[in-house]
Amino acid sequence: MNKNYKTAEVAKIIGIHPNTVRLYEKCQLITKPEREDNGYRIFTDLHIEQFQLARAALKVEVLQNGLRKKAVDIIKASAEKNFDKALYTTESYLAQILKEKQNAEEAIKIAEQILSGSPEKEDTQVYFTRKQAAEYLQVTIDTLRNWELNGLIKVKRRQNGYRIYNHDDIKRLKIIRSLRCANYSHAAILRMLSAISSDPDVDIREVINTPRKDDDIISVCDRLLTSLQDAEIYACDVMIRLRKLKKQYK
């Protein structure tokens, strides 16, 4: 038998404020509840399931490349009781998370390969201007300037004041580029590069995913691998909940 709930009861079950219950309705994250003659909302077991699904989907902290929007699309499809659409979107969402994880792992491998490269096989006497370095790395001059402003690299200057990028600078910039493409934060990259300077044999994967205790602000991208692993778990949970909803309320 389908049980009915009042706003306060839903808030207590889900562990949120009653105003948040109303906000979910306003944002179309749950099916619009019917109302009693006195105007009070009537929530059902379906709404409880939808609230729990929405909470699971919104646990994902990773926002890059439209992941948060896709999570909201899943919740709204569930609110419309279009569970096939919600499941399809969740499959796409999970595939994207797995791709982001792959990119993050590959960026670390690239960094390791660059660091372990044999100097004998490379032209260690190469020198680039900022424009040449940008063209060689296929990034913009503004990107190089941004990395320097964020402390990721310190570039020497000629006597005329122009920056000059040597072999070691280009090597470091390749590492920065690969990690930024995988959405690691500036702070995480700087933490890793600093650790490498102190100990070339340091575990890159561990350092880049472990913020220091004294960091003032820790963002999702400062622990990207952990956040993506959590996102995969939450996405699988959402998938299970949607299949249950489809079976119960089709």
Backbone as a ProteinNet text record, in pm:
[ID]
protein_1_A
[PRIMARY]
MNKNYKTAEVAKIIGIHPNTVRLYEKCQLITKPEREDNGYRIFTDLHIEQFQLARAALKVEVLQNGLRKKAVDIIKASAEKNFDKALYTTESYLAQILKEKQNAEEAIKIAEQILSGSPEKEDTQVYFTRKQAAEYLQVTIDTLRNWELNGLIKVKRRQNGYRIYNHDDIKRLKIIRSLRCANYSHAAILRMLSAISSDPDVDIREVINTPRKDDDIISVCDRLLTSLQDAEIYACDVMIRLRKLKKQYK
[TERTIARY]
85.6	0	88.4	54.9	131.7	97.8	200.3	178.6	190.9	116.3	123.9	204.4	272.9	357.9	333.8	351.1	347.8	489.8	499.5	630.4	729.1	685.5	773.6	820.1	730.1	766.4	872.2	856.4	954.5	1090.4	1088.5	1211.9	1284.7	1209.8	1269.5	1327.2	1255.6	1300.7	1428.3	1431.2	1545.2	1660.2	1628.1	1731.9	1764.8	1659.6	1677.6	1576.6	1591.2	1498.6	1369.9	1254.4	1128.5	1133.6	1206.7	1219.1	1290.9	1382.9	1454.8	1361.2	1266.6	1165.1	1088.6	1048.3	973.7	1062.4	1190.4	1284.3	1299	1302.9	1313	1192.3	1075.5	954.6	963.6	1005.4	1015.8	1113.6	1222.8	1325.6	1293.9	1177.6	1130.5	1224	1271.9	1358.6	1279.2	1152.2	1060.4	929.4	851.6	718.8	633.4	561.6	479.6	376.2	378.2	283	141.4	45.7	-92.7	-111.8	-225	-250.5	-386.8	-395.1	-522.6	-607.5	-731.5	-821	-767.4	-694.4	-639.7	-507.1	-462.8	-341.6	-215.5	-223.6	-104.9	-63.1	66.4	119.5	102.1	78	67.3	182.4	278	390.6	366.7	426.6	408.4	545.6	540.4	664.9	748	680.7	752	839.8	783.7	860	979.9	958.8	1069.8	1183.6	1148.3	1248.9	1317.9	1240.3	1297.4	1390.3	1353.6	1441.5	1574	1565.6	1687.2	1774.4	1710.8	1786	1855.8	1782	1839.6	1957.5	1943.2	2051.6	2175.3	2152.7	2265.4	2334.6	2255	2312	2388.4	2338.1	2400.3	2518.4	2547.1	2667.5	2793.8	2778.9	2894.9	2947.6	3075.9	3136	3200.8	3231.9	3302.6	3207.7	3248.1	3160.5	3204.7	3322.9	3382.4	3304	3316.6	3262.3	3114.2	3036.9	2892.2	2840.4	2923.9	2878.2	2764.7	2774.4	2667.3	2535.3	2539.5	2417.8	2355.2	2439.5	2387.3	2322.5	2379.7	2320.3	2181.7	2169.5	2039.7	1940	1986.7	1899.3	1843.3	1925.6	1881.2	1770.8	1792.9	1695.3	1563	1570.4	1447.7	1372.1	1444.6	1378	1305	1366.3	1300.6	1176.9	1185.8	1071.6	954.9	988.9	885.4	834.6	893.9	864.6	901.4	994.6	1048.3	1175.7	1157.6	1270	1361.4	1307.6	1392.8	1492.9	1443.6	1531.9	1635.1	1590	1681	1790.2	1753.3	1851.2	1949.5	1899.2	1987.4	2088	2038.8	2126.2	2228.6	2186.7	2278.5	2389.2	2354.4	2456.3	2559.6	2511.9	2602	2686.1	2622.1	2687.4	2799.4	2769.9	2868.5	2985.4	2953.7	3058.6	3152	3094.7	3176.1	3266.3	3212.8	3292.9	3410.5	3384	3490.5	3596.1	3551	3644.2	3729.9	3667.5	3741.9	3846	3807	3901.5	4019.6	3988.4	4093.5	4188.3	4130.8	4212.7	4304.5	4249.3	4327	4442.5	4415.6	4519.7	4625.2	4579.7	4673	4764	4708.5	4788.9	4903.8	4876.6	4981.5	5087.9	5043.5	5139	5226.3	5163.8	5240	5344.5	5303.1	5397.4	5513.9	5482.5	5587.6	5682.2	5625.4	5707.4	5798.1	5743.8	5823.1	5938.7	5909.1	6011.9	6120.9	6081.6	6178.6	6246.9	6215.4	6273.6	6425.3	6490.9	6636.6	6686.3	6767.6	6817.9	6900.2	6966.2	7050.9	6971.8	6844.3	6761.7	6695.3	6716.4	6648.9	6750.9	6706.4	6792	6783.4	6883.1	6879.2	6922.6	6965.5	7012.1	6905	6779.8	6673.2	6636.7	6610.8	6568.1	6454.1	6344.3	6227.3	6191.2	6138.4	6072	5934.3	5861.2	5727.4	5637.2	5644.6	5562.2	5597	5726.5	5769.2	5728.2	5740.4	5701.4	5551.8	5472.3	5327.1	5292.4	5358	5332.2	5376	5490.4	5542.5	5450.3	5397.7	5311.3	5164.2	5133.7	4995.9	4901.5	4950.3	4867.5	4879.6	4798.9	4805.6	4911.7	4954.7	5049.1	4985.6	4855.9	4785.5	4788.1	4781.5	4787.1	4922.3	5029.9	5163.9	5176.1	5121.9	5127.1	5050.1	4934.9	4852.2	4924.9	4991.3	5065.7	5179	5242.1	5351.2	5297.1	5185.4	5125.1	5079.4	5041.2	4996.4	5111.3	5233.4	5350.4	5389.5	5332	5363.3	5500.7	5548.6	5679.9	5741.4	5872.3	5946.8	6042.8	6028.2	6103.6	6214.7	6332	6445.7	6426.3	6498.9	6490.4	6628.7	6629.4	6753.9	6786.8	6899.6	6939.2	6843	6778.6	6683	6544.7	6531.8	6405.9	6311	6336.8	6247.9	6266.2	6153.2	6159.5	6222.8	6293.3	6353.4	6324.2	6268.2	6229.6	6333.3	6396	6496.1	6434.8	6517.2	6471.7	6392.5	6444.8	6376.7	6242.2	6236.4	6109.8	6004.6	6044.2	5950.6	5902.2	5993	5957.1	5852.4	5877.2	5784.1	5650.2	5654.5	5530.9	5448.8	5514.3	5442.9	5366	5429.9	5363.7	5242.6	5262.5	5152.2	5037	5069.5	4966.4	4884	4949.3	4876.9	4786.8	4835.1	4755.8	4640	4661.9	4553.4	4445.8	4488.4	4390.5	4301.2	4353.8	4275.3	4201.2	4207.3	4132.4	4189.1	4316.4	4379.2	4391.6	4379.1	4385.8	4529.7	4544.5	4677.1	4745.3	4667	4723.5	4776.8	4700	4743	4870.1	4875.5	4993.6	5115.3	5097.6	5208.1	5257.8	5164.6	5201.7	5287.6	5247.9	5322.9	5460.8	5467.8	5595.6	5692.4	5639	5722.6	5777	5691.9	5735.1	5843.7	5829.6	5929.6	6064.5	6058.1	6181.8	6257.4	6180.8	6243.1	6285.2	6204.7	6232.2	6187.5	6280.1	6244.5	6174.5	6189.9	6129.5	5995.3	5941.2	5815	5702.7	5601.6	5485.3	5393.1	5399	5321.6	5172.5	5124.2	4980.5	4930	5008.8	4967.6	4975.4	5084.1	5104.8	4999.3	4969.2	4876.8	4733.4	4703.5	4567.5	4552.7	4657.6	4653.7	4688.7	4588.3	4615.4	4687.2	4767.3	4834.6	4732.6	4762.6	4672.7	4663.8	4770.1	4771.3	4714.9	4661.2	4598.4	4473	4461.7	4347	4216.7	4219.9	4099.5	4132.4	4051.7	4073.1	3957.2	3985.6	3881.6	3875.2	3768.7	3751.6	3869.4	3918.3	4027.6	4162.1	4165.5	4287.1	4295.5	4187.6	4186.4	4099.2	4139	4057.5	4028.2	4130.6	4109.8	4008.3	4021.6	3926.9	3785.8	3774.1	3642.3	3576.7	3656.2	3601.5	3562.6	3639.5	3604	3473.7	3458.1	3332.3	3216.8	3243	3139.1	3091.2	3183.2	3146	3055.4	3088	3006.8	2866.6	2857.6	2726.9	2644.4	2710.3	2639.6	2581.7	2656.4	2606.3	2488.1	2494.2	2383.7	2258.6	2277.3	2164.7	2103.9	2187.4	2140.1	2051	2094.5	2017.4	1883.3	1885	1761.3	1663	1715.1	1628.3	1564.2	1639.8	1584.3	1472.8	1492.6	1390.2	1264.7	1284.2	1171.3	1094.9	1169.3	1105.5	1019.1	1071.7	999.3	874.2	884.3	772.6	665.9	708.5	615.3	593.8	630.7	609.6	462
-120.5	0	124.4	219.7	342.8	435.2	474.2	558.3	705.1	789.5	933	1000.9	1108.7	1179.8	1329.9	1399	1545.1	1597.8	1727.4	1787.8	1764.2	1784.8	1768.3	1623.3	1529.4	1387.7	1351	1403.8	1380	1437.1	1558.5	1624.6	1540.8	1483.2	1402	1272	1208.1	1081.8	1101.8	1207.1	1232	1298.6	1370.2	1440.2	1576.2	1647.9	1781.3	1876.4	2004.8	2104.9	2102.6	2128.1	2132.7	2228.3	2338.9	2432.3	2367.7	2276.9	2206.5	2112.7	2054.1	1968.7	2050.5	2170.8	2258	2303.2	2323.2	2364.8	2255.6	2130.2	2018.8	2018.8	2046.3	2052.5	2169.3	2285.8	2406	2384.7	2313.1	2289.1	2167.9	2107.3	1992.6	1871.9	1849.6	1735.1	1616.1	1637.1	1529.8	1548.4	1443.4	1453.1	1549.4	1635.9	1736.9	1666.3	1690.4	1621.8	1677.9	1593.5	1640.5	1717.3	1785.1	1864.2	1829.3	1841.2	1825	1950.7	1944.8	2060.1	2183.6	2161.1	2274.1	2324.4	2265.3	2311.4	2238.1	2152.1	2079.1	1976.6	1965.6	1869.4	1726.1	1636.5	1494.2	1421.9	1375.5	1300.8	1151.1	1073.2	928.5	858.3	725.3	647.8	678.6	710.5	747.4	869.6	967.9	1089.6	1060.1	973.1	935.8	875.9	786.1	723.3	829.2	923.6	1027.2	1120	1151.7	1233.7	1161.7	1033.5	957.2	944.3	926.8	920.3	1053.6	1163.2	1295.5	1321.8	1285.1	1305.1	1224.8	1102.4	1018.4	1079.2	1127.6	1185.7	1313.9	1393.9	1522.4	1511.6	1390.6	1369.1	1387.3	1368.4	1377.2	1519.5	1533.9	1666.4	1712.7	1618.2	1652.2	1727.5	1846.3	1932	1943.9	1892.4	1918.8	1858.2	1924.3	1874.7	1837.4	1915.8	1897.8	1783.3	1726.2	1612	1650.9	1768.5	1808.6	1828.8	1887.8	1907.6	1773.9	1677	1545.4	1478.6	1499.8	1444.8	1504.1	1634.7	1701.8	1650.8	1625.6	1571.5	1434.5	1354.6	1222.3	1239.2	1329.9	1352.4	1402.6	1495.3	1551.8	1448.4	1359.7	1252.2	1159.2	1133.1	1051	1122	1253.7	1331.6	1326.8	1317.3	1304.4	1161	1072.2	927.4	866.5	931.9	878.7	801.6	683.1	607.3	551.2	526.2	480.4	589.7	712.4	825.6	845.3	833.2	851	743.5	620.6	511.5	531	573.2	598.1	709	816.4	927.8	884.4	797.9	748	663.1	583.6	502.5	591.7	699.1	795.1	868	902	971.5	885.7	757.7	666	645.8	635.4	618.6	740.1	859.6	981.1	984.8	942.9	938	842	725.3	627.3	683.6	761.7	824.6	928.4	1006.8	1105.8	1036.5	922.2	845.8	798.7	749.8	702.7	817.5	935.1	1051.5	1090	1085.3	1121.8	1025.1	896.8	794.4	807.5	830.7	842.7	964.7	1073.6	1193.7	1165.5	1086.5	1049.4	963.8	870.4	785.2	868.6	966.3	1055.5	1132.1	1181.5	1254.6	1165	1041.8	947.4	918	902.1	873.8	991.7	1113	1232.9	1244.4	1218.5	1229.8	1124.2	1006.9	898	893.4	991.5	994	1006.1	943.3	944.8	1073.1	1153.9	1279.8	1260.1	1144.5	1120	1119.4	1087.3	1076.4	1209.3	1310.7	1437.9	1549.3	1655	1771.9	1858.9	1843.9	1916.6	2061.8	2099.7	2236.6	2323.6	2275.1	2349.6	2472.9	2584.2	2707.1	2767.3	2802.8	2858.5	2992.6	3081.4	3200.4	3156	3246.1	3209.1	3172.5	3248.6	3219.8	3083.9	3054.6	2925.6	2811	2832.8	2728.8	2699.7	2805.5	2789.2	2711	2744.2	2674.2	2528	2504.4	2368.3	2280.5	2338.2	2263.4	2265.9	2346.6	2362.1	2413.6	2515.7	2587.2	2736	2817.2	2961.1	3027.1	3144.6	3221.8	3257.5	3287.1	3318.2	3199.8	3077.1	2957.8	2947.6	2971	2969.4	3076.9	3194	3304.6	3266.5	3202.2	3160.8	3058.6	2963.3	2862.3	2926.5	3026.4	3094.2	3176.5	3245.6	3326.1	3240.6	3114.9	3023.9	2946.5	2982.7	2925.4	2787.1	2740.6	2606.2	2599.8	2713.5	2716.1	2855	2855.9	2982.3	2982.9	3082.5	3086.4	3190.4	3151	3244.4	3347.2	3455.9	3562.4	3591.7	3634.9	3682.3	3820.2	3870.6	4004.6	4112.1	4087.4	4184.4	4174.1	4081.7	4068.6	3965.5	3913.6	3814	3678	3606.7	3473.9	3374.7	3278	3173.8	3038.9	2948.8	2816.9	2714.7	2647.6	2546.8	2406.7	2306.6	2167.8	2126	2159.2	2120.8	2192.5	2317.3	2392	2325.5	2287.4	2223	2090.8	2017.1	1889.6	1912.2	2013.4	2046.4	2092.8	2172	2220.7	2107.8	2006.7	1890.6	1818.4	1807.6	1744.3	1825.9	1957.8	2047.1	2037.2	2039.6	2034.4	1906.5	1793.1	1665.4	1658.3	1708.6	1704.4	1803.9	1921.6	2018.7	1970	1902.2	1846.6	1743.3	1678	1579	1642.4	1777.2	1855	1848.8	1815	1832.3	1982.2	2020	2161.4	2211.4	2343	2403.2	2361.3	2360.3	2326.7	2183.5	2090.4	1950.3	1932.9	2002.1	1991.7	2052.4	2167.3	2232	2144	2081.1	1989.9	1875.2	1820.2	1709.6	1753.4	1867.7	1916.4	1950.5	2005.5	2036.9	1909.5	1806.1	1678.6	1614.5	1625.6	1568.9	1639.9	1770.7	1846.8	1799.3	1761.1	1713.4	1568.2	1488.1	1345	1295.9	1279.7	1236.7	1100.5	1019.6	885.3	882.2	998.7	1004.8	940.5	886.6	826.2	938.5	968.5	1078.8	1061.9	940.8	913.9	946.4	910.8	934.9	1083.2	1147.2	1288.4	1377.4	1355.6	1444.9	1428.7	1317.2	1291.2	1310.5	1361.6	1375.7	1517.8	1603.6	1741.2	1743.8	1846.2	1862.4	1905	1870.6	1906	2056.8	2128.6	2272.9	2351.6	2282	2352.6	2423.6	2553	2631.4	2585.9	2568.1	2528.6	2405.4	2303.3	2180.4	2162.4	2167.1	2150.7	2005.3	1974.1	1838.9	1798.9	1894.8	1863.7	1850.9	1881.4	1856.8	1710.4	1639.2	1494.7	1428.1	1452.9	1418.2	1268.8	1185.8	1041.8	989.8	1034	991	1038.3	1163.2	1218.5	1142.6	1105.1	1030	888.3	828.5	695.6	701.2	806.6	826.3	847.7	927.2	955.3	826.4	736	607.9	527.6	527.1	454.4	513.7	646.8	713.3	689.9	691.5	669.8	528.2	431.4	293.1	281.8	355.5	357.8	416.5	524.8	587.1	489.4	415	316.8	211.9	162.7	62.1	119.4	241.8	306.3	327.1	365.6	387.8	258	152.5	22.6	-21.2	7.5	-23.9	60.3	189.5	279.4	236.2	200	158.5	34	-56.2	-181.7	-154.6	-62.8	-37.4	53.7	151.2	257.8	268.7	164.1	172.2	176.7
0	0	0	-84.3	-95.5	20.9	96.8	213.2	175.4	245.1	221.5	331.7	294.9	390	379.5	489.7	490.6	468.7	439.6	411.8	525.5	647.4	763.6	777.4	745	754.6	650.3	528.8	423.2	465.3	518.1	561.1	665.9	758.1	864.9	809	717.9	659	578.8	497.7	408.4	482.3	589.6	665.1	608.2	564.3	508	572.6	546.6	599.8	517.4	578.8	502.8	383.7	398.1	285.8	167.3	197.6	91.5	17.1	89.7	26	-77.4	-39.2	-130.6	-247.1	-219.8	-324.6	-430.1	-388.5	-483.4	-576.9	-519.9	-603	-700.3	-649.9	-733.2	-848.8	-823.3	-925.2	-1012.1	-989.3	-1069.7	-1057.5	-935.4	-909.3	-856.3	-830	-790.2	-866.4	-873.3	-934.3	-852.8	-920.4	-850.1	-761.9	-631.1	-542.1	-554.4	-528.7	-522.6	-392	-381	-260.5	-201.2	-70.5	-1.8	-23.8	18.5	2.6	74	183	259.1	201.6	90.5	23.3	62.9	164.1	207.3	101.8	81.4	-16.5	33.3	-63.6	-32.2	-101.8	-23.3	-77.8	-61.2	-150.7	-148.6	-142.7	-143	-144	-269	-379.3	-501.6	-476.3	-406.9	-378.3	-287.7	-190.6	-101.7	-183.3	-276.8	-363.5	-450.8	-501.5	-588.4	-511	-388.8	-304.9	-280.5	-249.3	-221	-345.2	-460.4	-585.5	-613.4	-595.6	-620.3	-527.8	-402.7	-306.6	-345.5	-394.9	-437.1	-559	-654.8	-777	-747	-653.8	-624	-527.8	-481.4	-399.9	-483.7	-614	-703	-702.3	-666	-654.7	-784.7	-872.4	-995.9	-1089.4	-1131.6	-1212	-1357.4	-1389.3	-1519.2	-1635.1	-1750.2	-1876.6	-1870.1	-1796	-1795.3	-1711.4	-1623.4	-1543	-1448.2	-1386.2	-1293.8	-1368.3	-1486.7	-1565.2	-1600.4	-1634.5	-1670.8	-1549.5	-1430.7	-1308.4	-1284.8	-1307.1	-1290.9	-1394.8	-1517.1	-1622.5	-1581.5	-1515.8	-1468.5	-1365.8	-1271.3	-1164.4	-1221.5	-1317.4	-1375.2	-1458.8	-1525.6	-1601.1	-1506.1	-1392.1	-1289.3	-1236.3	-1217.6	-1169	-1267.4	-1396.5	-1500.3	-1513.2	-1433.3	-1437.7	-1572.4	-1641.1	-1766.7	-1731.1	-1676.2	-1621.6	-1730.7	-1848.5	-1959.1	-1997.9	-2006.3	-2038.9	-1928.3	-1803.7	-1690.4	-1691	-1721.5	-1726.5	-1840.6	-1955.5	-2070.5	-2038.4	-1975.5	-1939.5	-1835	-1743.1	-1640.1	-1701.7	-1801.2	-1869.7	-1936.7	-2001	-2064.5	-1960	-1851.3	-1739.4	-1679.6	-1657.3	-1601.1	-1698.2	-1827.2	-1928.2	-1928.8	-1910.7	-1908.8	-1784.9	-1672	-1549.2	-1567.1	-1626.9	-1650.1	-1745.3	-1845.1	-1938.4	-1866.2	-1777.6	-1699.6	-1610.9	-1553.5	-1472.1	-1556.2	-1675.3	-1766.2	-1802.1	-1831.2	-1864.7	-1748.7	-1627.7	-1509	-1487.2	-1505.9	-1489.7	-1599.5	-1722.2	-1834.8	-1818.5	-1762.9	-1741.8	-1645.4	-1543.9	-1448.7	-1517.1	-1600.5	-1673.6	-1766.9	-1833.5	-1922.4	-1842.4	-1725.5	-1639.7	-1599.1	-1564.3	-1525.4	-1641.6	-1761.1	-1879.4	-1912.9	-1903.4	-1931.9	-1833.2	-1706.7	-1603.1	-1616.9	-1666.2	-1677.5	-1813.6	-1901.2	-2035.1	-2030	-2124.8	-2129.7	-2195	-2125.2	-2180.7	-2307.5	-2320.3	-2436.2	-2565.9	-2556.1	-2675.9	-2711.5	-2629.9	-2651.1	-2672.6	-2740.6	-2760.4	-2635.8	-2547.4	-2420.9	-2435.5	-2555.9	-2578.7	-2644.1	-2646.5	-2710.7	-2627	-2694.7	-2628.1	-2708.9	-2638.6	-2704.1	-2643	-2726.9	-2674.6	-2626	-2559	-2511.4	-2628.5	-2737	-2854.3	-2912.8	-2923.7	-2979.2	-2887.7	-2757.3	-2661.1	-2671.9	-2684.5	-2697.2	-2823.2	-2933.4	-3060.2	-3051.6	-2989.9	-2977.5	-2892.6	-2785.3	-2693.5	-2735.8	-2837.4	-2887.5	-2778.5	-2707	-2610.4	-2642.8	-2578.2	-2603.8	-2516.2	-2558.8	-2478.4	-2343.6	-2345.3	-2220.2	-2124.5	-2179.4	-2095.1	-2026.1	-2100.4	-2041.2	-1933.1	-1963.5	-1867.2	-1740	-1758.1	-1644.3	-1557.5	-1619.8	-1543.1	-1463.9	-1524.6	-1454.9	-1338.1	-1359.6	-1253.9	-1136.4	-1166.2	-1061.3	-997.9	-1034.5	-969.6	-1016.5	-1129.2	-1177.3	-1242.5	-1289.7	-1353.9	-1339.6	-1318.8	-1314.5	-1432.6	-1518.5	-1643.7	-1635.6	-1680	-1681.7	-1793	-1782	-1882.8	-1939.5	-2064.5	-2125.5	-2069	-2106.9	-2060.6	-2110.5	-2224.3	-2278.7	-2213.1	-2116.8	-2043	-2099	-2219.2	-2279	-2210.7	-2193	-2133.3	-2230.2	-2173.5	-2254.4	-2188.7	-2267.8	-2217.4	-2261.4	-2165.2	-2199.1	-2198.6	-2215.2	-2223.3	-2099.6	-1980.9	-1857.3	-1842.6	-1888.1	-1883.4	-1972.1	-2091.9	-2185.8	-2128.2	-2066.5	-2003.6	-1894.1	-1812.1	-1704.4	-1760.8	-1867.1	-1929.1	-1990.9	-2043.8	-2098.5	-1987.8	-1871.7	-1757.3	-1714.9	-1703.7	-1663.5	-1762.9	-1891.9	-1995.8	-1985.3	-1970.9	-1966.4	-1843.1	-1729.9	-1606.8	-1610	-1667.7	-1679	-1775.7	-1882.5	-1978	-1910.7	-1808	-1733.3	-1615.5	-1607.7	-1507.6	-1366.5	-1351.6	-1221	-1192.9	-1066	-1029.3	-1030.8	-1035.8	-1026.2	-896.2	-786.7	-655.2	-652.8	-711.8	-713.4	-796.1	-910.1	-997.4	-927.5	-864.7	-794.8	-680.4	-610.1	-501.1	-553.6	-668.4	-727.2	-774.2	-842.7	-894.7	-781.2	-673.5	-557.5	-494.6	-488.7	-430.4	-515.5	-647.9	-739.1	-722.3	-701.8	-682.6	-559.4	-455.5	-331.4	-341.3	-414.4	-425.9	-563.5	-657.4	-793.6	-799.4	-695.5	-693.3	-621.2	-589.7	-516.4	-598.8	-529.9	-595.9	-645.1	-775.2	-832.8	-807.3	-827.6	-815.7	-675.2	-574.8	-436.7	-402.1	-441.3	-406.3	-469.5	-597.6	-667.9	-619.5	-554	-507.4	-356.1	-289.7	-144.6	-103	-82.6	-39.1	96.3	116.7	245.4	351.3	476.2	586.2	607.3	567.1	588.6	471.5	368.9	257.7	306.8	275.7	324	259.4	129.1	55.2	-28.3	-14.6	-91.7	-188	-317.4	-418.8	-463.8	-536.8	-589	-675.6	-756.5	-848.5	-778	-646.8	-569.3	-527.8	-540.3	-513.4	-621.4	-743.7	-859.5	-869.3	-851.8	-865.2	-763.9	-638.6	-535.5	-568.3	-613.3	-646.5	-761	-860.8	-973.8	-933	-844.2	-793.8	-715.1	-633.9	-561.2	-658.7	-762.2	-861.7	-928.8	-956.3	-1017.7	-924.4	-796	-697	-689.7	-682.8	-673.5	-800.5	-916	-1042.2	-1047.6	-999	-994.9	-898.8	-789	-692.8	-757.7	-833.2	-903.8	-1003.2	-1072.8	-1170.3	-1102.5	-987.3	-913.1	-869.6	-820.3	-774.5	-889.7	-1006.8	-1123	-1170.3	-1170.9	-1211.6	-1116.9	-988.7	-889.3	-914	-941.2	-968	-1092.7	-1196	-1320.5	-1297.2	-1219.1	-1191.4	-1107.3	-1012	-919.2	-977.2	-1060.9	-1101.3	-1251.1	-1326.2	-1471	-1505.5
[MASK]
++++++++++++++++++++++++++++++++++++++++++++++++++++++++++++++++++++++++++++++++++++++++++++++++++++++++++++++++++++++++++++++++++++++++++++++++++++++++++++++++++++++++++++++++++++++++++++++++++++++++++++++++++++++++++++++++++++++++++++++++++++++++++

